[in-house]
Amino acid sequence: MAIKSREKVEEIEYIDPPPMRDGELSLRLAAKVPPDHKKGWVPSYHFEMVHSDDGTVLGHINLRIGNIENLRMFAGHIGFAVLEPFRGHHYAARSCRLLIPLIRHHRLNPAWLTCNVDNEPSKRTMELIGARYVETVTMADDYPYAPDYPPDSRTKRRYRWDVL
């Protein structure tokens, strides 16, 4: 990797996402997070995964908007976590699919997803949505974003998700 400093981050025009629901799963917008130019962090949408009937928070999912190398190689356009009591219902995969209109709106095709090499549930989620494994990469110690990652999280499996 050739970048020597954090990359320039683009501004975006946020939209109010349409309702996002799949059966008992809904995504509730928690925040529209502006870019942090100093840190090289891209703008993002943060959602809570919630139970449609009672509003119970099941987990969260973030959509990061941009096309910088750190997103493509290590962070990914989408980050998610399902709370332990609610795992096993494919909420992460279903939430990723609910983001498709927003991904298309922001022209993130392909969307890049990454996970730690030992994260079997995330690998399964990426397979379920049809993302294709591309490679495993390790971040150099002198990579500008290395301080943002714990040492045991610097090797990532990369997946390409063609959202057509």
C-alpha positions as CSV (number, residue, x, y, z in Angstrom):
1,M,0.0,0.0,0.0
2,A,1.4,3.3,-1.0
3,I,-0.5,5.9,1.0
4,K,1.7,7.8,3.4
5,S,-1.0,9.9,5.2
6,R,-4.7,9.8,5.9
7,E,-6.7,10.3,2.8
8,K,-8.9,13.2,1.8
9,V,-12.5,12.6,2.9
10,E,-15.3,13.8,0.7
11,E,-18.4,15.6,2.0
12,I,-21.8,14.0,1.1
13,E,-25.4,15.1,1.1
14,Y,-27.2,13.0,3.6
15,I,-30.8,11.8,2.8
16,D,-33.5,10.7,5.1
17,P,-33.6,7.0,4.5
18,P,-37.0,5.5,3.6
19,P,-38.5,3.0,6.1
20,M,-36.4,-0.1,6.2
21,R,-38.2,-3.2,7.4
22,D,-37.9,-7.0,6.9
23,G,-40.6,-8.8,9.0
24,E,-39.9,-8.2,12.6
25,L,-36.6,-6.4,11.9
26,S,-36.5,-2.6,11.3
27,L,-33.6,-0.2,11.0
28,R,-34.0,2.9,13.0
29,L,-31.7,5.8,12.1
30,A,-29.6,6.7,15.2
31,A,-27.3,9.3,13.7
32,K,-25.9,10.9,10.5
33,V,-22.2,11.2,11.4
34,P,-20.2,13.9,9.6
35,P,-16.8,13.2,8.4
36,D,-13.8,13.9,10.6
37,H,-11.2,15.4,8.2
38,K,-8.5,15.5,10.8
39,K,-8.8,11.7,11.5
40,G,-9.6,10.8,7.8
41,W,-13.0,9.3,8.8
42,V,-15.7,9.3,6.2
43,P,-19.3,10.4,6.8
44,S,-21.7,7.6,7.8
45,Y,-25.2,6.6,8.8
46,H,-25.6,4.8,12.1
47,F,-28.7,2.6,12.6
48,E,-30.1,0.5,15.4
49,M,-31.5,-2.9,14.4
50,V,-34.8,-3.0,16.3
51,H,-37.7,-5.3,16.7
52,S,-40.5,-3.8,14.7
53,D,-43.2,-4.5,17.2
54,D,-41.7,-3.4,20.5
55,G,-38.6,-1.4,19.6
56,T,-36.2,-3.8,21.3
57,V,-32.7,-3.0,20.2
58,L,-31.2,-6.1,18.5
59,G,-27.9,-4.6,17.4
60,H,-26.5,-1.9,15.2
61,I,-25.3,-1.4,11.6
62,N,-23.3,1.5,10.1
63,L,-23.0,2.5,6.5
64,R,-19.8,4.4,5.7
65,I,-19.9,6.6,2.7
66,G,-16.7,7.1,0.7
67,N,-14.2,5.4,-1.5
68,I,-10.9,5.8,0.4
69,E,-8.4,3.0,0.5
70,N,-8.9,2.4,4.2
71,L,-12.6,1.6,3.6
72,R,-11.9,-0.7,0.7
73,M,-9.1,-2.5,2.4
74,F,-9.7,-2.6,6.1
75,A,-12.8,-0.8,7.6
76,G,-15.4,-1.7,4.9
77,H,-18.4,0.3,3.9
78,I,-20.6,-1.6,6.4
79,G,-20.0,-2.5,10.0
80,F,-22.5,-4.4,12.2
81,A,-23.0,-6.2,15.4
82,V,-25.9,-8.2,16.7
83,L,-26.4,-8.4,20.5
84,E,-25.7,-11.9,21.8
85,P,-29.3,-12.8,22.9
86,F,-30.6,-12.1,19.4
87,R,-28.0,-13.9,17.3
88,G,-29.0,-16.7,14.9
89,H,-31.8,-14.9,13.1
90,H,-29.6,-13.5,10.3
91,Y,-30.3,-9.9,11.5
92,A,-26.9,-8.7,10.2
93,A,-27.5,-10.1,6.7
94,R,-31.1,-8.9,6.6
95,S,-29.9,-5.4,7.7
96,C,-27.3,-5.3,5.0
97,R,-29.9,-6.0,2.4
98,L,-32.1,-3.3,3.9
99,L,-29.3,-0.8,3.2
100,I,-29.3,-1.5,-0.5
101,P,-31.4,1.5,-1.5
102,L,-29.1,3.8,0.5
103,I,-26.0,2.1,-0.9
104,R,-27.3,2.6,-4.4
105,H,-28.2,6.2,-3.7
106,H,-24.6,7.0,-2.7
107,R,-23.2,4.9,-5.6
108,L,-21.2,2.5,-3.5
109,N,-21.0,-0.2,-6.0
110,P,-19.2,-2.4,-5.2
111,A,-19.6,-2.1,-1.5
112,W,-16.6,-3.5,0.4
113,L,-17.0,-5.5,3.6
114,T,-14.3,-6.8,5.8
115,C,-14.0,-8.9,9.0
116,N,-11.3,-10.3,11.2
117,V,-10.1,-13.7,9.9
118,D,-11.5,-15.6,12.9
119,N,-14.9,-14.0,12.8
120,E,-17.0,-16.9,11.5
121,P,-20.4,-15.2,12.0
122,S,-19.4,-12.2,9.9
123,K,-18.0,-14.5,7.2
124,R,-21.3,-16.3,7.1
125,T,-23.2,-13.0,6.9
126,M,-21.1,-11.9,3.9
127,E,-21.8,-15.3,2.2
128,L,-25.5,-14.9,2.9
129,I,-25.8,-11.5,1.2
130,G,-23.8,-12.8,-1.8
131,A,-20.6,-10.9,-1.2
132,R,-17.6,-12.6,-2.8
133,Y,-14.4,-13.2,-0.9
134,V,-11.5,-11.5,-2.6
135,E,-8.4,-11.8,-0.3
136,T,-6.9,-11.6,3.1
137,V,-4.8,-8.5,3.8
138,T,-2.6,-7.4,6.7
139,M,-2.1,-3.8,7.6
140,A,1.5,-2.6,7.8
141,D,2.6,-1.2,11.2
142,D,3.3,2.1,9.5
143,Y,-0.1,2.4,7.8
144,P,-1.6,5.8,8.6
145,Y,-4.7,4.2,10.1
146,A,-2.9,1.5,12.1
147,P,-3.4,3.4,15.4
148,D,-7.2,3.1,14.9
149,Y,-7.0,-0.7,15.0
150,P,-5.9,-3.0,17.8
151,P,-2.9,-5.2,16.7
152,D,-5.1,-8.3,16.6
153,S,-7.6,-6.6,14.2
154,R,-5.1,-5.6,11.5
155,T,-5.6,-8.7,9.3
156,K,-8.9,-8.7,7.4
157,R,-10.8,-10.9,5.0
158,R,-12.1,-8.6,2.2
159,Y,-15.4,-9.2,0.4
160,R,-16.8,-7.5,-2.6
161,W,-20.5,-7.0,-2.7
162,D,-21.9,-6.0,-6.1
163,V,-25.1,-4.2,-5.3
164,L,-26.7,-3.9,-8.7
